[in-house]
Amino acid sequence: MRRLKERLRRDDGFTLIELVIYSALLLLVLGIVGSVMVSGITNQARITDTTSSTTESQTAVESLGLGVRNATAINSPTVSRPLLIVKTYKRGATADLQCQAWYYSATERTIRAKVTNNTKIGIPSASQLRTWTLLAENVAPVDSSTPIFQTSGRTVTVNFVVRSDAGSGQIVTTSIASRQNTVGGAPSECVL
């Protein structure tokens, strides 16, 4: 006991073995903290990516829902012509009609929307597509034989996947029905 007290009173410092042990313990602690931080950053990136694809899916479906529910006429898109056009009432006090369209671009893998005041809408060129409102990116059909937009009478069925950068995807499959009593076929005032 006296030896320990004497040694503690001396100002010799640490031995080489003590320094090596302390350094090894420090490296171990830093390694654990570093791996926890890297794991947290990776998980945060994955969560942000998934949240982004979910938000884009919801934005596209919300836009489609608002337009289709008020539609007085709906066209019938196909796999080769993925353009959904409806004639719908504008929001507001007056009952003015307008044309709304949603287009799936397989080359850009996007869903975009456009609203016009009874101006006919056709499949946009690449330069025209830039003027449309972007609703969702990294979009793909659920399968190659099913169009993204399908119609049956007053109902539009939507089927697509919004892929995240991590590879996972948000699958969207929903049906939206018009609330209007009389829904005609292709809105001739709107379709080119």
Backbone as a ProteinNet text record, in pm:
[ID]
protein_1_A
[PRIMARY]
MRRLKERLRRDDGFTLIELVIYSALLLLVLGIVGSVMVSGITNQARITDTTSSTTESQTAVESLGLGVRNATAINSPTVSRPLLIVKTYKRGATADLQCQAWYYSATERTIRAKVTNNTKIGIPSASQLRTWTLLAENVAPVDSSTPIFQTSGRTVTVNFVVRSDAGSGQIVTTSIASRQNTVGGAPSECVL
[TERTIARY]
82.8	0	88	195	284.1	353.1	384.9	448	356.6	230.6	133.2	124.6	122.4	116.2	240.2	354.4	478.5	477.9	432.1	430.1	334.3	221.1	124.6	178.7	257.9	315.5	422.1	489.2	593.3	529.9	603	552.5	620.9	620	689.6	605.6	472.7	386.6	341.4	297.1	245.1	353.1	339.2	432.2	385.5	469.4	436.2	320.2	317.2	208.1	75.2	74.1	-48.9	-97.3	-7.5	-45.3	-103	-44.8	-94.1	-234.4	-257.4	-389.3	-493.3	-459.4	-552.5	-583.7	-481.4	-501.3	-592.6	-572.6	-656.3	-801.2	-821.4	-958.5	-1022.3	-945.6	-996.5	-1036.4	-952.2	-984.4	-1109.8	-1126.4	-1245.5	-1371.6	-1368	-1483.2	-1512.1	-1409.1	-1428.8	-1484.7	-1441.6	-1493.9	-1641.6	-1682.3	-1823.8	-1907.5	-1862.4	-1935	-1943.6	-1835.1	-1834.7	-1931.6	-1937.4	-2028.8	-2174.8	-2202	-2338.4	-2376.7	-2284.5	-2313	-2335.9	-2252.3	-2268.2	-2401.9	-2436.3	-2564.9	-2681.6	-2672	-2777.9	-2792.6	-2680.3	-2684.5	-2743.2	-2705.4	-2759.3	-2909.3	-2954	-3097.7	-3173.2	-3117.1	-3181.8	-3198.4	-3096.5	-3104.5	-3212.7	-3221.5	-3323.4	-3463.2	-3479.5	-3610.2	-3648.8	-3555.2	-3582.1	-3622.6	-3554.1	-3583.7	-3723.5	-3757.1	-3889.7	-3998.5	-3974.1	-4071.2	-4094.2	-3988.5	-4000.2	-4085.6	-4061.7	-4141.3	-4286.3	-4309.3	-4445.9	-4517.6	-4450.4	-4510.1	-4544.3	-4455.7	-4483.2	-4603	-4612.8	-4728.1	-4856.7	-4856	-4975	-5011.4	-4911.9	-4937.9	-5006.5	-4957.6	-5017.2	-5160	-5183.4	-5317.6	-5413.8	-5367	-5452.8	-5493.9	-5400	-5430.5	-5531.6	-5508.3	-5601.1	-5738.7	-5740.7	-5868.2	-5951.5	-5888.8	-5962.6	-6019.1	-5941	-5988.5	-6094.9	-6071.8	-6164.7	-6297.7	-6297.7	-6423.1	-6518.6	-6465.4	-6550.4	-6564.2	-6521.4	-6521.1	-6660.7	-6686	-6811.4	-6787	-6661.9	-6624.4	-6482.6	-6458.6	-6328.2	-6288.1	-6162	-6115	-6062.9	-6032.6	-5982.7	-5837.1	-5743.1	-5601.3	-5566.3	-5454.2	-5406.2	-5258.8	-5203.1	-5061.3	-4978.5	-5017.7	-4940.9	-4972.9	-5083.5	-5122.2	-5158.4	-5056.7	-5081.2	-5119.6	-5224.5	-5270.3	-5415.6	-5439.9	-5575.1	-5623.2	-5736.5	-5792	-5934.8	-5968.6	-6106.1	-6152.5	-6282.5	-6343.8	-6408.4	-6375.2	-6416.8	-6456.8	-6523.7	-6561.8	-6445.4	-6428.1	-6327.4	-6372.7	-6277.9	-6311.6	-6352.2	-6449.3	-6490.8	-6641.5	-6686.3	-6829.1	-6899	-6829.9	-6893.9	-6872.4	-6961.8	-6956.4	-6889.5	-6771.7	-6698.6	-6628.9	-6624	-6557.5	-6412.7	-6328.3	-6188.7	-6143.1	-6029.6	-5969.8	-5852.4	-5845.3	-5732.9	-5674	-5541.4	-5475.2	-5362.4	-5339	-5226.1	-5155.8	-5024.8	-4948.4	-4835	-4823.2	-4710.1	-4606.8	-4487.9	-4378	-4286.4	-4285	-4199.4	-4052	-4018.4	-3877.7	-3824.9	-3907.1	-3865.2	-3903.6	-3990.9	-4042.6	-4107.3	-4197.7	-4266	-4416.1	-4491.4	-4633	-4643.4	-4702.4	-4718.3	-4864.1	-4901.8	-5040.5	-5046.3	-5162	-5184	-5332.4	-5361.1	-5498.5	-5508.5	-5615	-5637.2	-5782.7	-5809.6	-5946.3	-6006.4	-6054.2	-6117.1	-6028.5	-5897.1	-5803.8	-5769.5	-5771.6	-5745.5	-5603.4	-5592	-5464.1	-5431.1	-5308.4	-5261	-5136.6	-5081.8	-4958.8	-4849.7	-4785.9	-4687.7	-4554.6	-4488.5	-4350.7	-4260.8	-4134.2	-4040.4	-4033.9	-4033.3	-4026.6	-4158.1	-4271.2	-4400.8	-4414.9	-4360.7	-4373.1	-4309.7	-4207.9	-4141.4	-4234.1	-4338.2	-4431.9	-4542.2	-4553.2	-4653.4	-4603	-4695	-4660.2	-4612.5	-4494.1	-4438.2	-4505.6	-4564.1	-4628.4	-4544.1	-4480.6	-4402.1	-4290.8	-4175	-4060	-4033.1	-3949.7	-3913.5	-4036.4	-4129.3	-4255.2	-4240.2	-4301.2	-4302.4	-4437.6	-4478.9	-4602.6	-4584	-4693	-4686.5	-4640.4	-4694.1	-4644	-4660.9	-4592.2	-4587.3	-4719.2	-4809.5	-4935.8	-5048	-5027.1	-5131.2	-5101.2	-5193.7	-5170.8	-5173.5	-5104.3	-5104	-5242.5	-5309.7	-5446	-5539.9	-5647.2	-5750.6	-5885.6	-5977.6	-6111.5	-6215.9	-6323.6	-6440.4	-6560.6	-6629.1	-6742.8	-6697.9	-6752.2	-6720.6	-6596.7	-6532.7	-6423.1	-6288.6	-6189.1	-6050.7	-5971.8	-5902.3	-5815.8	-5671.9	-5595.3	-5456.3	-5366.6	-5265.2	-5170	-5029.7	-4946.2	-4806.2	-4721.6	-4589.6	-4492.2	-4402.1	-4378.7	-4279.5	-4158.9	-4050.6	-3929.4	-3845.4	-3787.4	-3695.8	-3554.4	-3461	-3321.5	-3263.6	-3319	-3270	-3320.1	-3411.7	-3460.5	-3599.4	-3642.1	-3776.5	-3875.1	-4001.7	-4100	-4233	-4305.9	-4440.1	-4538	-4609.4	-4705.8	-4837.6	-4891	-5017.8	-5117.7	-5224.8	-5335.2	-5462.6	-5534.8	-5656	-5755.6	-5880.7	-5986.5	-6052.8	-6080.6	-6142.5	-6265.6	-6379.4	-6504.7	-6549.9	-6605.4	-6660.2	-6787.3	-6808.5	-6930.1	-7042.9	-7009.9	-7110.3	-7206.3	-7334.1	-7434.8	-7418.8	-7387.5	-7371.7	-7226.6	-7162.5	-7024.3	-7019.2	-6980	-6969.8	-6837.5	-6819	-6693	-6585.4	-6502.3	-6389.4	-6437.3	-6381.5	-6421.9	-6368.6	-6453	-6407.2	-6350.7	-6396.8	-6342.8	-6200	-6158.4	-6029.5	-5924.1	-5966.6	-5873	-5833.1	-5703.1	-5652.7	-5663.9
-117.9	0	125.3	118.7	232.8	253.8	143.4	154	224.6	190.6	252.6	402.3	440.9	583	654.4	591.1	652	667.6	566.6	570.9	679.4	692.3	794.2	934.3	950.5	1082.4	1121	1021.9	1052.7	1104.9	1180.4	1241.3	1177.2	1042.8	972.1	962	969.7	955	811.8	780.3	646	560.9	430.9	339	315.1	258.1	229.9	131.5	33.4	-65.9	1.1	90.9	162.2	247.1	313.9	395	308.7	193.2	102.6	53.7	18.4	-29.2	82.3	204.1	316.9	348.7	342.1	368.9	263.4	137.7	29.7	47.4	82.8	106.4	225.8	331.2	449.2	413.6	336.8	294.7	208.2	121.6	36.8	122.2	216.4	304.4	388.1	445.2	526	441.4	317.6	227.1	199.4	176.5	150.5	274.9	390.2	515.6	543.8	522.6	545.5	455.4	327.5	235.7	269.6	314.9	357.4	480.5	574.2	695.1	661	575	536.3	464.6	377.5	307.3	405.6	503.2	603.6	687.5	726.5	806.7	724.5	598	510.1	492	467.5	451.3	580.1	694.4	822.5	843.9	809.9	825	734.2	611.7	517.4	566.3	617.6	668.8	791.8	881.5	1000.5	961.1	864.3	816.9	754.6	671.4	608.4	712.7	809	916.2	996.7	1023.6	1099.5	1025.3	896.1	820.5	806.8	795.2	789.3	921.7	1031.9	1163.9	1185.7	1146.5	1161.6	1076	954.5	868.5	935.5	987.7	1052.9	1177.8	1254.5	1375.5	1339.5	1236.8	1195.2	1147	1064.1	1010.5	1120.8	1213.8	1325.4	1410.8	1440.5	1518.2	1444.4	1316.1	1235.5	1229.5	1213.1	1203.5	1329.2	1444.9	1571.1	1589.2	1556.8	1574.4	1475.2	1347.7	1243.5	1252.2	1283.4	1290.7	1395.2	1500.9	1605.5	1595.1	1485.4	1471.3	1453.3	1524.4	1504.4	1419.6	1401.4	1315.1	1265.3	1137.9	1074.2	999.8	1017.7	940	804.9	717.3	583.2	570.3	588.4	572.8	425.4	400	263.8	255.3	134.4	117.2	202.7	206.2	282.3	432.2	470.4	612.1	639.7	655.1	670.9	814.1	864.9	1001.4	995.7	1035.7	1040.2	1184.4	1206.2	1341.2	1339.8	1439.5	1454.1	1597.1	1610.8	1743.2	1756.9	1862.9	1875.7	2019.4	2035.7	2168.9	2233.5	2364.7	2439.3	2452.4	2468	2499.2	2645.1	2674.9	2814.3	2828.2	2951.5	2981.6	2953.7	2972.4	2950.3	2806.7	2759.1	2620.8	2614.4	2672.4	2669.2	2534.5	2488.5	2361.6	2385.6	2287.5	2292.1	2152.2	2144.4	2016.7	1989.1	1865.4	1823.6	1698.2	1685.8	1568.5	1522.8	1391.2	1330.3	1241.7	1252.1	1178	1102.7	974	893.6	889.5	940	937	820.1	719.3	602.6	638.2	733.6	769.9	847.6	937.3	1014.3	946.5	847.1	775.7	872.9	956.4	1056.1	1053.6	1105	1136.9	1287.6	1349.5	1494.9	1529.1	1650.6	1694.9	1830.1	1856.1	1984.7	2018.9	2146.9	2197.3	2310.2	2306.9	2414.1	2459.3	2576.9	2628.1	2582.6	2459.4	2400.5	2405.2	2395.9	2384.8	2237.4	2189.4	2046.9	2009.2	1888.7	1838.3	1708.4	1698.3	1575.5	1525.7	1416.2	1363.9	1469.2	1511.1	1620	1572.8	1665.2	1640.3	1657.2	1625.3	1638.5	1782.1	1878.6	2019	2064	2017.3	2052.2	1990.2	1871.5	1800.8	1879.3	1956.9	2037.7	2144.6	2181.1	2283.5	2222.2	2090.1	2021.8	2014.7	2004.1	1995.2	1854.3	1843.5	1714.6	1668.3	1547.6	1491.5	1382.1	1297.4	1186.3	1148.4	1113.4	1066.5	920.2	856.7	714.8	625.2	655.3	581.7	470	357.2	244	174.5	109.7	31	-84.6	-130.4	-246	-367.6	-383.7	-483.8	-429.3	-488.3	-431.4	-440.2	-527.5	-542.4	-456.1	-396.5	-316.4	-168.7	-94.1	49.6	117	227.5	301.2	357.8	406.3	458.1	367.6	320.4	242	303.2	299.1	352.4	246.4	257.3	173.1	256.2	312.7	399.5	523	540.5	656.9	636.7	521	485.7	482.9	541.3	535.2	451.8	350.5	268.3	307.4	327.8	372.3	263	222.2	119	162.3	190.1	222.7	202.3	206	193.5	316	378.5	485.3	424.5	408	346.8	450.3	407.8	495.1	466	552.1	532.4	404.9	362.8	242.7	115.5	131	14.3	-30.9	3.3	-34.6	58.1	24.8	107.9	112	218.2	234.7	195.6	86.1	40.1	112.4	170	241.2	168.2	121.6	60.8	113.5	196.2	254.4	282.4	291.7	326.8	454.5	543.5	672.1	684.7	712.3	723.6	868.5	906.4	1040.4	1051.1	1166.5	1191.5	1247.6	1280.3	1336.9	1227.4	1262	1163.6	1121.6	1215.3	1182.6	1201.5	1092.1	1096.8	1040.8	1127.2	1083.7	1017.9	978.7	919.5	1023.8	1006.8	1097.2	1242	1331.6	1472.6	1537.5	1545.9	1593	1734.2	1816.5	1952.5	1951.9	1842.1	1836.9	1751.7	1651.8	1554.2	1593.7	1599.2	1624.6	1498.7
0	0	0	77.9	83.6	-50.6	-118.6	-249	-349	-344.3	-434.5	-407.7	-279.5	-246.4	-295	-277.7	-323.1	-474.6	-540.7	-687.1	-736.5	-671.1	-711.3	-685.6	-585	-555.1	-656.2	-710.4	-807.5	-935.1	-1010.2	-1132.3	-1253	-1257.5	-1364.9	-1492.1	-1484.7	-1602	-1618.2	-1740	-1768.4	-1831.2	-1810.4	-1875.4	-2017.8	-2099.3	-2238.2	-2247.6	-2162.8	-2163.8	-2130.1	-2032.9	-1998.5	-2116.4	-2184.4	-2300.3	-2412.8	-2437.2	-2541.2	-2506	-2381.3	-2337.4	-2350.9	-2306.6	-2317.6	-2464.1	-2547.7	-2690.5	-2752.8	-2716.5	-2770.3	-2726.8	-2599.8	-2551.5	-2622.6	-2644.5	-2714.4	-2857.3	-2926.4	-3063.3	-3067	-2970.4	-2962.4	-2945.2	-2854.3	-2830.1	-2954.3	-3016.9	-3137.6	-3251.9	-3264	-3367.1	-3347.3	-3223.4	-3193.5	-3222.1	-3177.1	-3201	-3350.6	-3423.2	-3567.9	-3641	-3605.2	-3673.4	-3642.5	-3520.3	-3486.5	-3568.9	-3585.2	-3663.9	-3811.2	-3868.9	-4009	-4028.6	-3937	-3944.5	-3937.5	-3850.4	-3837.4	-3963	-4021.9	-4145	-4259.3	-4270.3	-4374.7	-4358.6	-4236.3	-4211.5	-4240.3	-4205.4	-4232.2	-4382	-4460.1	-4606.1	-4663.3	-4613.1	-4660	-4624.6	-4504.6	-4461.2	-4543.2	-4567.5	-4648.7	-4790.1	-4847.5	-4981.8	-4989.5	-4892.3	-4888.5	-4867.8	-4781.1	-4757.5	-4884.2	-4957.7	-5082.1	-5184.1	-5203.7	-5301.4	-5255.5	-5126	-5074.1	-5097.5	-5071.9	-5092	-5239.3	-5329.4	-5472.5	-5513.8	-5461.5	-5490.5	-5445.8	-5324.4	-5270.6	-5349.7	-5392.7	-5472	-5603.1	-5671.3	-5798.5	-5778.4	-5678.5	-5654.9	-5611.5	-5531.5	-5489.4	-5608.9	-5696.8	-5816.5	-5904.5	-5926.9	-6006.1	-5940.3	-5809.4	-5737.7	-5750.8	-5733.2	-5744.3	-5884.1	-5985.7	-6122.5	-6163.1	-6135.4	-6179.7	-6104.5	-5976.8	-5900.6	-5956.7	-6016.5	-6072.4	-6223.5	-6283.2	-6428.2	-6484.8	-6595.3	-6669.1	-6792.8	-6831.8	-6943.5	-6919.4	-6954.6	-6931.3	-7057.3	-7101.6	-7217.6	-7171.6	-7265.3	-7233.4	-7276.8	-7184.6	-7220	-7241.7	-7307.1	-7331.7	-7292	-7304.2	-7273.9	-7369	-7497.1	-7595.4	-7592.5	-7531	-7519.6	-7372.4	-7287.4	-7143	-7103.9	-7168.3	-7144.7	-7099	-6975.9	-6920.8	-6927.4	-6993.4	-7006	-6954.8	-6874.5	-6826.3	-6849.4	-6865.3	-6866.5	-6729.8	-6660.2	-6521.5	-6490.3	-6379.8	-6334.7	-6260.5	-6284.7	-6210.6	-6066.4	-5979.5	-5841.1	-5834.6	-5755.4	-5740.4	-5748	-5749.5	-5744.3	-5876.7	-5988.7	-6118.1	-6163.1	-6248.4	-6295.7	-6432.6	-6445.1	-6571	-6586.9	-6711.1	-6738.6	-6781.6	-6754.8	-6794.7	-6834.4	-6900.3	-6938.1	-6844.9	-6797.4	-6713.9	-6775.8	-6769.7	-6825.7	-6734.6	-6736.8	-6667.1	-6768.2	-6774	-6873.5	-6806.6	-6843.1	-6797.7	-6909.4	-6882.8	-6979.2	-6943.9	-7030.6	-7006	-7019.6	-7106.6	-7123.6	-7003.7	-6949.2	-6831.6	-6700.4	-6709.1	-6591.4	-6492.9	-6547.2	-6465.1	-6493.2	-6397.9	-6418.8	-6404.5	-6505.9	-6506.8	-6532.1	-6492.5	-6506.6	-6575.4	-6637	-6703.5	-6694	-6677.2	-6673	-6774.7	-6856.5	-6954	-6947.4	-7001	-7011.3	-7143.1	-7148.1	-7266.3	-7389.8	-7372.4	-7483.6	-7498.8	-7621.3	-7645.4	-7602.7	-7550.7	-7500.7	-7573	-7622.5	-7685.4	-7614.9	-7667	-7608.4	-7628.1	-7519.3	-7530.4	-7587.6	-7657.2	-7700.5	-7578.2	-7594.3	-7481.5	-7432.2	-7524.6	-7481.6	-7417.9	-7468.8	-7408.4	-7269.5	-7254.4	-7126.6	-7012.3	-7041.1	-6938.5	-6880.9	-6955.6	-6907.5	-6821.4	-6821.6	-6739.6	-6595.3	-6501.1	-6358.6	-6324.9	-6268.1	-6227.6	-6098.6	-6102.8	-5984.3	-5919.6	-6001	-5945.8	-6042.5	-5986.8	-6064.3	-6032.2	-6114.7	-6097.8	-6097.6	-6187.7	-6197.1	-6299	-6269.4	-6362.3	-6352.4	-6460.7	-6451.7	-6354.5	-6295.2	-6205.8	-6285.4	-6406.5	-6499.8	-6641.6	-6736.7	-6872.2	-6947.8	-6906.3	-6979.3	-6922.8	-6807.3	-6743.2	-6760.9	-6823.9	-6836.6	-6698.8	-6688.5	-6562.3	-6534.5	-6639.1	-6625.9	-6704.4	-6640.5	-6707.3	-6673.8	-6768.6	-6741.9	-6766.7	-6691.1	-6709.5	-6666.4	-6763.8	-6732.4	-6657.1	-6536.1	-6453.3	-6366.3	-6375.8	-6285.1	-6356.6	-6293.2	-6341.1	-6240.1	-6289.9	-6205.6	-6236	-6130.6	-6141.9	-6084.5	-6162.9	-6119.9	-6157	-6057.9	-6086.3	-5962.7	-5983.1	-5875.5	-5880.9	-5766.9	-5757.9	-5687.2	-5762.7	-5708.6	-5634.9	-5525.3	-5452.3	-5500	-5464.7	-5504.5	-5443.8	-5330.9	-5263.9	-5332	-5430.5	-5502.8	-5461.6	-5341.8	-5300.8	-5370.3	-5365.4	-5433.2	-5361.2	-5388.4	-5335.3	-5445.3	-5426.3	-5525.6	-5501.4	-5608.8	-5601	-5689.3	-5630.1	-5702.2	-5638.5	-5713.1	-5657.8	-5769.1	-5733.9	-5828.2	-5780.4	-5876	-5844.8	-5932.6	-5872.5	-5948.4	-5952.7	-6067.3	-6081.6	-5998.4	-5937.9	-5859.9	-5946.9	-6070.9	-6160.6	-6205.7	-6216.4	-6256.8	-6401.8	-6488.2	-6629.7	-6668.6	-6700	-6742.8	-6883.8	-6977.2	-7115.6	-7143.6	-7269.4	-7311.5	-7325.5	-7426.4	-7446.4	-7457.9	-7379.5	-7385.9	-7513.3	-7616.9	-7747.9	-7743.9	-7650.7	-7639.1	-7586.9	-7525.9	-7457.6	-7528.2	-7606.7	-7663	-7803.7	-7829.8	-7965.2	-8048.3
[MASK]
++++++++++++++++++++++++++++++++++++++++++++++++++++++++++++++++++++++++++++++++++++++++++++++++++++++++++++++++++++++++++++++++++++++++++++++++++++++++++++++++++++++++++++++++++++++++++++++++

